[in-house]
């Protein structure tokens, strides 16, 4: 029997490992040679020796592969060093263009970042709340005879109550209402700007951290209160306030049951303390939980996970219909309850009784567009200057291609140059941002405590935008430069071609288009603000110092103290006049009353009005013009039964003749009032709003505000005099004052801030565009230097040469202006639609910015063209 030959196999693991590192086209030959040697060694010297020699030879191949890789890495390092050297030489050879490119990109990047972080800040309100996606505010719209009359942030009392009871998808609700009470601790009084009553479950629904106390307990019982961290330290220092008592209006004690962490600036909420809502119910009635016709209550509801608010509209309407439909139809009124997502409240609402001033979504996105414009203009500058200068580098590319350079190597080199310039600009922009950040916050009125954005996605997104822009702005010039044909450029034909001109002209036109839109926008915003602030108000608000009236345990005590204070003030020579009222010019009156009609009218004829409680000095104090009838006067005795209306209210009642209204009686919440006067419409709110229908009711001592007209320019002395009178009348009650003109102008804060930011970044965009145009015109003019010399020799004048060199740029400006007109008109008309009183978009509002841009462009280009035109032809043509 013949014996089978012994079969040996080489170590398979080493063979597989070698296959991973070796190139596929070489592996088969190397593996075959090693296998043959292994079999020979095995047959002659045995399997063990064969395996050892197989390992050694295999590792020998690995050593050769590592040497090749090291050589490849060395080549890469040399290539990068070469790229860096060429980049440095080009930057140093053309310092002017390098500066224009770098500074333009740096300004664009820094402006873009500042706008992005501003927009992020505005869009990130309330996103720190847990379960925020399921929390909604119940906003109330009230309709009068089919017309929207009032939009409330703090609307009907029972909004959350009825939705929770009638709709299964509503899991919970929170109810809040503001307090005007003053608090004290012992003999010390404290000025609390934003006190609210809140439901017992407030801290369970809103994840505001409690530093002391338990969320389900702190507001559970009547006459309990929770303080903010700041107020707690102000009142009690470092002492634990829990269990301590504070006093409301000198009469009612509240027990402190907790301390909450101060709310961040990025919240639509703002309050210093929260009383338990059960306390408010004790002060009023159970009706405050569920009333339909009692406004001034913030309501928040928590929806079941996955519930879409748009699917709730019909269910909410059904609740309104079932609960109040019949009564509302009888009153010719209607109520609409709208669910506002918690995260959208700041930007999408500006309704009556907001907790704090809100932002504006349209304004925010307008500014985002401006920031992106600045950034794009900077990148366009880079592309234009780089591609325009490509003529100078065409021969370099041609020679390098002849010497064997591949297209991808050239693209790599030019892309490396682009990335280097962009990286330097990025570092410079970072310096600009760090330096300007606190000044920018102050400029826009943001809290100085605001720091850098804290969301990783913001930084990743911003970095992604900049990296993408850097790559795109660098890739096109690199692609163009690397694409030159050696035969064409080395024959000198490329310089006379139109390669890249069309794109360059398109990009320059886009720059001019962006610039003219921004200039026009800035001009129109300025004119609109000037128009609003120059409107006749119909009242006198200058030299007016305003104080909030103090709170007391009873009206009788307040009346006595009030008379002492007023008499003391009027005895001071520094005080010209005083008035007391429940509202002052500059805000919508807080007293909104519906169901008001003439005594002979039916309930269907009733309407809503704003009501101001005023003493007999109010009309004269503010210089409100009387149209018919008379003003309030103590000589008539029973003025409490009389009212005065303005012209807007007269028209709403249904009268056009003010004299005929003097014989009418007004039915007002079960009482009858005589209409004794009609006053001219005046701007209770800013001219942004239409005239509102106002009713003035007489009170001898209406709570709210003291208006004090100062009879001197020395405001410091006046404040001291008034404060002394205050202390004599009210002892140590908080002395809280402001000047009415400042208060009134706060209504324009949103528009003023928008105009300031708009102007700043529009100016930066125009500056960056002008820098790019300056550099581009410099280069193009330099390319035509010899042509200019020849034309001068042939008799061309300076004027002819200027026209020749500027015409092409001015044609692009003209095209940009034509393209900008419809876009500018649409954008600005959309912005102006929010104003009841607005300027008309006349032709000159577009003509002046257009002429300004033409002048800027002409001056920018003229510097180089005139300088070149004055050169001696002998100098420019000497090397021909």
Long-range contacts (C-beta under 8 A, 24 or more apart in sequence): 8-38, 8-39, 8-42, 8-43, 8-47, 8-50, 10-34, 10-35, 10-38, 10-50, 10-51, 10-54, 11-51, 11-54, 11-55, 14-54, 14-55, 14-58, 15-58, 18-58, 18-61, 18-62, 21-62, 21-65, 22-61, 22-65, 30-61, 34-58, 79-412, 80-416, 83-412, 83-413, 83-416, 83-417, 84-416, 84-420, 86-413, 86-417, 87-416, 87-417, 87-420, 90-417, 91-420, 91-421, 94-389, 96-775, 96-778, 97-385, 97-389, 97-775, 97-779, 98-421, 100-381, 100-385, 100-771, 100-772, 100-774, 100-775, 101-381, 101-382, 101-385, 101-386, 101-421, 101-425, 101-775, 102-421, 102-424, 102-425, 102-428, 103-425, 103-428, 103-771, 104-378, 104-381, 104-382, 104-425, 104-768, 104-771, 104-772, 104-775, 105-378, 105-379, 105-381, 105-382, 105-421, 105-422, 105-425, 105-426, 105-429, 106-425, 106-426, 106-428, 106-429, 106-432, 107-374, 107-378, 107-429, 107-432, 107-764, 107-767, 107-768, 107-771, 108-374, 108-375, 108-376, 108-377, 108-378, 108-379, 108-381, 108-429, 108-764, 108-768, 109-375, 109-378, 109-425, 109-426, 109-429, 109-466, 110-429, 110-430, 110-432, 110-433, 110-436, 111-371, 111-374, 111-375, 111-761, 111-764, 111-765, 111-768, 112-371, 112-372, 112-374, 112-375, 112-465, 112-466, 113-429, 113-433, 113-462, 114-371, 114-433, 114-436, 114-437, 114-440, 115-367, 115-368, 115-370, 115-371, 115-372, 115-374, 115-761, 116-368, 116-371, 116-458, 116-462, 116-465, 117-452, 117-453, 117-458, 117-462, 118-364, 118-367, 118-444, 118-757, 119-364, 119-365, 119-367, 119-368, 119-371, 120-453, 120-455, 120-458, 121-266, 121-446, 121-450, 121-453, 122-346, 122-347, 122-359, 122-364, 123-347, 123-364, 124-266, 124-453, 124-455, 125-266, 125-267, 125-268, 125-343, 125-345, 125-346, 125-347, 125-359, 126-266, 126-267, 126-268, 126-269, 126-342, 126-343, 126-345, 126-346, 127-266, 127-343, 128-207, 128-264, 128-266, 128-267, 129-206, 129-207, 129-342, 130-207, 131-205, 131-207, 131-302, 132-342, 132-343, 133-341, 133-343, 134-302, 134-303, 134-304, 134-305, 134-307, 135-205, 135-206, 135-300, 135-301, 135-302, 135-303, 135-341, 135-342, 136-300, 136-301, 136-303, 136-309, 136-339, 136-340, 136-341, 136-342, 137-298, 137-299, 137-300, 137-339, 137-340, 137-342, 137-345, 138-163, 138-173, 138-299, 138-300, 138-301, 138-337, 138-338, 138-339, 138-340, 139-337, 139-338, 139-339, 139-340, 139-349, 139-351, 140-295, 140-335, 140-336, 140-337, 140-338, 141-335, 141-336, 141-337, 141-338, 142-295, 142-333, 142-334, 142-335, 142-336, 142-594, 142-608, 143-333, 143-334, 143-335, 143-336, 144-332, 144-333, 144-594, 144-607, 144-608, 145-332, 145-333, 145-607, 146-332, 146-334, 149-607, 149-608, 150-295, 150-352, 150-592, 150-608, 151-351, 151-352, 152-295, 152-296, 152-351, 152-352, 152-353, 153-298, 153-349, 153-351, 153-352, 153-353, 153-354, 153-355, 154-178, 154-295, 154-296, 154-297, 154-298, 154-352, 154-353, 154-354, 155-295, 155-296, 155-297, 155-299, 155-337, 156-291, 156-292, 156-293, 156-294, 156-295, 156-297, 156-299, 156-335, 156-337, 157-287, 157-288, 157-289, 157-290, 157-291, 157-292, 157-294, 157-295, 157-296, 157-297, 158-289, 158-290, 158-291, 158-292, 159-297, 159-299, 159-337, 160-299, 160-300, 160-301, 161-289, 161-290, 161-299, 162-290, 162-319, 162-323, 163-301, 163-316, 163-319, 163-337, 164-301, 166-319, 166-322, 166-323, 167-312, 167-315, 167-316, 167-319, 168-304, 169-303, 169-304, 169-307, 169-312, 169-315, 170-301, 170-302, 170-303, 170-304, 171-302, 171-303, 171-304, 172-201, 172-204, 172-205, 172-301, 172-302, 173-199, 173-299, 173-300, 173-301, 173-302, 174-198, 174-199, 174-201, 174-202, 174-205, 174-206, 174-298, 174-299, 174-300, 175-199, 175-277, 175-289, 175-297, 175-298, 175-299, 176-202, 176-277, 176-297, 176-298, 176-299, 176-300, 177-277, 177-280, 177-288, 177-296, 177-297, 177-298, 178-296, 178-353, 179-275, 179-280, 180-551, 180-703, 181-248, 181-249, 181-551, 182-248, 182-249, 182-550, 182-551, 182-733, 182-734, 183-246, 183-247, 183-248, 183-254, 183-273, 184-246, 184-247, 184-250, 185-235, 185-236, 185-244, 185-245, 185-246, 185-247, 187-732, 188-235, 188-732, 189-732, 189-733, 189-734, 190-231, 190-234, 190-235, 190-734, 191-734, 191-736, 192-231, 192-272, 192-273, 193-272, 194-270, 194-271, 194-272, 194-355, 194-356, 195-271, 195-272, 195-273, 195-274, 195-275, 196-271, 196-273, 196-274, 196-275, 196-298, 197-274, 197-275, 197-276, 197-277, 197-279, 197-280, 198-274, 198-275, 198-276, 198-277, 199-277, 200-276, 200-277, 200-278, 202-274, 203-258, 203-260, 205-300, 205-302, 206-269, 206-300, 208-260, 208-261, 208-263, 209-260, 209-261, 210-258, 210-259, 210-260, 210-261, 211-258, 211-259, 211-260, 211-261, 212-240, 212-241, 212-242, 212-258, 212-259, 213-242, 213-257, 213-258, 213-259, 214-258, 217-257, 218-257, 218-258, 219-257, 219-274, 219-275, 219-276, 219-277, 219-278, 220-276, 220-278, 221-257, 221-276, 221-278, 222-276, 222-278, 222-279, 222-281, 222-282, 223-252, 223-253, 223-254, 223-255, 223-276, 223-279, 223-282, 224-254, 224-255, 224-256, 224-257, 224-275, 224-276, 224-279, 225-254, 225-255, 225-256, 225-257, 225-273, 225-274, 225-275, 225-276, 226-256, 226-257, 226-258, 226-259, 226-260, 226-273, 226-274, 227-256, 227-258, 227-259, 227-260, 227-272, 227-273, 228-259, 228-260, 228-261, 228-262, 228-263, 228-271, 228-272, 228-273, 229-259, 229-260, 229-261, 229-262, 230-262, 230-272, 231-272, 231-273, 232-256, 232-259, 248-275, 249-551, 249-552, 249-553, 250-552, 250-553, 251-553, 251-554, 252-553, 254-279, 265-446, 265-447, 265-449, 265-450, 268-345, 268-346, 268-354, 268-355, 268-356, 268-358, 269-355, 269-356, 270-355, 270-356, 271-355, 292-323, 292-324, 292-335, 293-594, 293-595, 295-353, 295-592, 296-353, 296-590, 298-353, 298-355, 300-342, 301-339, 303-339, 309-339, 309-341, 312-339, 330-603, 330-604, 331-594, 331-595, 331-603, 331-604, 331-606, 332-603, 332-604, 332-605, 332-606, 333-594, 333-606, 333-608, 352-588, 352-592, 353-590, 357-749, 357-750, 359-750, 360-750, 360-754, 362-830, 362-831, 362-834, 363-750, 363-754, 366-754, 366-758, 366-827, 366-831, 367-754, 367-757, 367-758, 367-761, 370-518, 370-758, 370-761, 370-762, 370-765, 371-761, 373-514, 373-518, 373-765, 374-761, 374-764, 374-765, 374-768, 375-465, 375-469, 376-510, 376-514, 377-511, 377-514, 377-515, 377-765, 377-768, 377-769, 377-772, 378-768, 378-772, 379-469, 379-472, 379-473, 380-507, 380-508, 380-510, 380-511, 380-772, 381-511, 381-768, 381-769, 381-771, 381-772, 381-775, 381-776, 382-418, 382-421, 382-422, 382-473, 382-474, 382-477, 383-473, 383-476, 383-477, 383-504, 383-507, 384-504, 384-507, 384-508, 384-772, 384-776, 385-772, 385-775, 385-776, 385-779, 386-418, 386-477, 386-481, 387-476, 387-477, 387-480, 387-500, 387-503, 387-504, 388-500, 388-504, 388-776, 388-779, 388-780, 389-779, 390-477, 390-480, 390-481, 390-484, 390-500, 391-494, 391-495, 391-783, 393-481, 394-481, 394-484, 394-489, 394-494, 394-495, 395-489, 395-490, 397-481, 397-482, 397-484, 397-486, 397-489, 398-484, 398-485, 398-486, 398-488, 398-489, 398-490, 399-486, 399-490, 401-484, 401-486, 402-486, 402-490, 407-482, 407-483, 408-482, 410-478, 410-481, 410-482, 411-475, 411-478, 411-479, 411-482, 413-478, 414-474, 414-477, 414-478, 414-481, 414-482, 415-474, 415-475, 415-478, 417-474, 417-478, 418-470, 418-473, 418-474, 418-475, 418-477, 418-478, 419-470, 419-474, 422-470, 422-473, 422-474, 423-470, 426-466, 426-470, 443-756, 443-757, 443-760, 444-753, 444-756, 444-757, 445-749, 445-753, 495-783, 505-812, 508-773, 508-776, 508-809, 508-812, 509-812, 509-815, 509-816, 509-819, 510-816, 511-769, 511-772, 511-773, 511-816, 512-769, 512-812, 512-813, 512-815, 512-816, 512-817, 512-853, 512-857, 513-816, 513-819, 513-820, 513-823, 514-765, 514-769, 515-765, 515-766, 515-769, 515-816, 515-853, 516-816, 516-817, 516-820, 516-824, 516-849, 516-850, 516-853, 517-820, 517-823, 517-824, 517-827, 518-758, 518-761, 518-762, 518-765, 518-766, 519-762, 519-766, 519-849, 519-852, 519-853, 520-820, 520-824, 520-828, 520-845, 520-846, 520-849, 520-850, 521-758, 521-762, 521-824, 521-827, 521-828, 522-755, 522-758, 522-759, 522-762, 522-763, 522-849, 523-845, 523-848, 523-849, 524-828, 524-832, 524-839, 524-841, 524-845, 525-751, 525-754, 525-755, 525-758, 525-759, 525-831, 526-755, 526-759, 527-839, 527-845, 528-751, 528-832, 528-835, 528-838, 528-839, 529-748, 529-751, 529-752, 529-755, 531-687, 531-837, 531-838, 531-839, 532-686, 532-687, 532-688, 532-748, 532-751, 532-835, 532-837, 533-745, 533-748, 535-683, 535-687, 535-837, 537-585, 537-682, 537-683, 537-687, 538-624, 538-625, 538-680, 538-681, 538-682, 538-683, 539-585, 539-622, 539-623, 539-624, 539-682, 539-683, 540-622, 540-623, 541-585, 541-586, 541-622, 541-740, 541-741, 541-744, 542-740, 542-741, 543-576, 543-709, 543-710, 543-711, 544-707, 544-708, 544-709, 544-710, 544-739, 544-740, 544-741, 545-707, 545-708, 545-709, 545-710, 545-715, 545-718, 545-719, 545-722, 545-737, 545-738, 545-739, 545-740, 546-584, 546-705, 546-706, 546-707, 546-708, 546-737, 546-738, 546-739, 546-740, 546-743, 547-705, 547-706, 547-708, 547-722, 547-726, 547-735, 547-736, 547-737, 548-704, 548-705, 548-706, 548-736, 549-580, 549-703, 549-704, 549-705, 549-706, 550-730, 550-733, 550-734, 551-703, 555-701, 558-701, 558-703, 559-700, 559-701, 561-729, 561-730, 562-701, 562-729, 563-701, 564-728, 564-729, 565-706, 565-725, 565-726, 565-728, 565-729, 565-730, 568-725, 568-728, 568-729, 569-708, 569-722, 569-725, 572-721, 572-722, 572-725, 573-711, 574-710, 574-711, 574-712, 574-717, 574-718, 574-721, 575-708, 575-709, 575-710, 575-711, 575-718, 575-721, 575-722, 576-709, 576-710, 576-711, 577-617, 577-620, 577-621, 577-708, 577-709, 578-617, 578-621, 578-706, 578-707, 578-708, 578-709, 579-614, 579-615, 579-617, 579-618, 579-620, 579-621, 579-622, 579-706, 579-707, 580-614, 580-615, 580-617, 580-618, 580-701, 580-702, 580-704, 580-705, 580-706, 580-707, 581-612, 581-613, 581-614, 581-615, 581-618, 581-702, 581-704, 581-705, 581-707, 582-611, 582-612, 582-613, 582-614, 582-699, 582-702, 582-703, 582-704, 582-705, 583-612, 583-613, 583-684, 583-704, 583-705, 584-704, 584-705, 584-707, 584-740, 584-743, 585-622, 585-682, 585-683, 585-684, 585-685, 585-740, 585-744, 586-684, 586-685, 586-686, 586-740, 586-743, 586-744, 586-746, 586-747, 587-685, 587-747, 588-684, 588-685, 588-692, 589-684, 589-694, 593-668, 593-669, 593-695, 595-669, 596-666, 596-667, 596-668, 596-669, 596-695, 597-653, 597-666, 597-667, 598-653, 598-654, 598-664, 598-665, 598-666, 598-667, 599-664, 599-665, 599-666, 599-667, 599-672, 601-667, 605-654, 606-667, 607-652, 607-653, 607-693, 608-693, 609-649, 609-652, 609-693, 609-694, 609-695, 610-684, 610-692, 610-693, 610-694, 610-695, 611-694, 611-695, 611-696, 611-697, 612-694, 612-695, 612-696, 612-697, 613-696, 613-697, 613-698, 613-699, 613-702, 613-703, 613-704, 614-696, 614-697, 614-698, 614-699, 614-702, 615-698, 615-699, 615-700, 615-701, 615-702, 616-698, 618-696, 618-707, 619-644, 619-679, 619-696, 621-707, 621-709, 622-682, 622-707, 624-679, 624-680, 624-682, 625-679, 625-680, 625-682, 626-677, 626-678, 626-679, 626-680, 627-658, 627-678, 627-679, 627-680, 628-658, 628-659, 628-661, 628-662, 628-677, 628-678, 629-658, 629-662, 629-675, 629-676, 629-677, 629-678, 630-676, 630-677, 631-677, 632-676, 632-696, 632-698, 639-698, 640-698, 640-699, 641-671, 641-672, 641-673, 641-674, 642-673, 642-674, 642-675, 642-676, 642-698, 643-668, 643-673, 643-674, 643-675, 643-676, 643-695, 643-696, 643-697, 643-698, 644-675, 644-676, 644-677, 644-678, 644-679, 644-695, 644-696, 645-675, 645-677, 645-678, 645-679, 645-693, 645-694, 645-695, 645-696, 646-678, 646-679, 646-680, 646-681, 646-682, 646-691, 646-693, 646-694, 647-678, 647-679, 647-680, 647-681, 647-691, 648-681, 648-691, 648-692, 648-693, 648-694, 649-693, 649-694, 649-695, 650-678, 651-693, 652-693, 666-695, 668-695, 673-697, 685-747, 686-744, 686-747, 686-748, 687-836, 687-837, 688-747, 688-748, 688-751, 688-834, 688-835, 688-836, 688-837, 689-836, 690-836, 690-837, 707-740, 715-739, 766-856, 770-856, 770-860, 773-809, 773-857, 773-860, 773-861, 774-860, 774-863, 774-864, 777-805, 777-809, 777-860, 777-861, 777-863, 777-864, 777-865, 778-864, 781-805, 781-864, 781-865, 781-868, 782-864, 782-868, 784-868, 785-868, 785-871, 785-876, 786-876, 786-877, 786-880, 788-868, 788-869, 788-871, 788-876, 789-871, 789-873, 789-875, 789-876, 789-877, 790-873, 790-877, 792-869, 792-873, 793-873, 793-877, 798-866, 798-869, 798-870, 801-865, 801-868, 801-869, 802-862, 802-865, 802-866, 802-869, 805-861, 805-864, 805-865, 805-868, 805-869, 806-858, 806-861, 806-862, 806-865, 809-857, 809-861, 810-854, 810-857, 810-858, 813-853, 813-854, 813-857, 814-854, 816-853, 817-850, 817-853, 817-854, 821-846
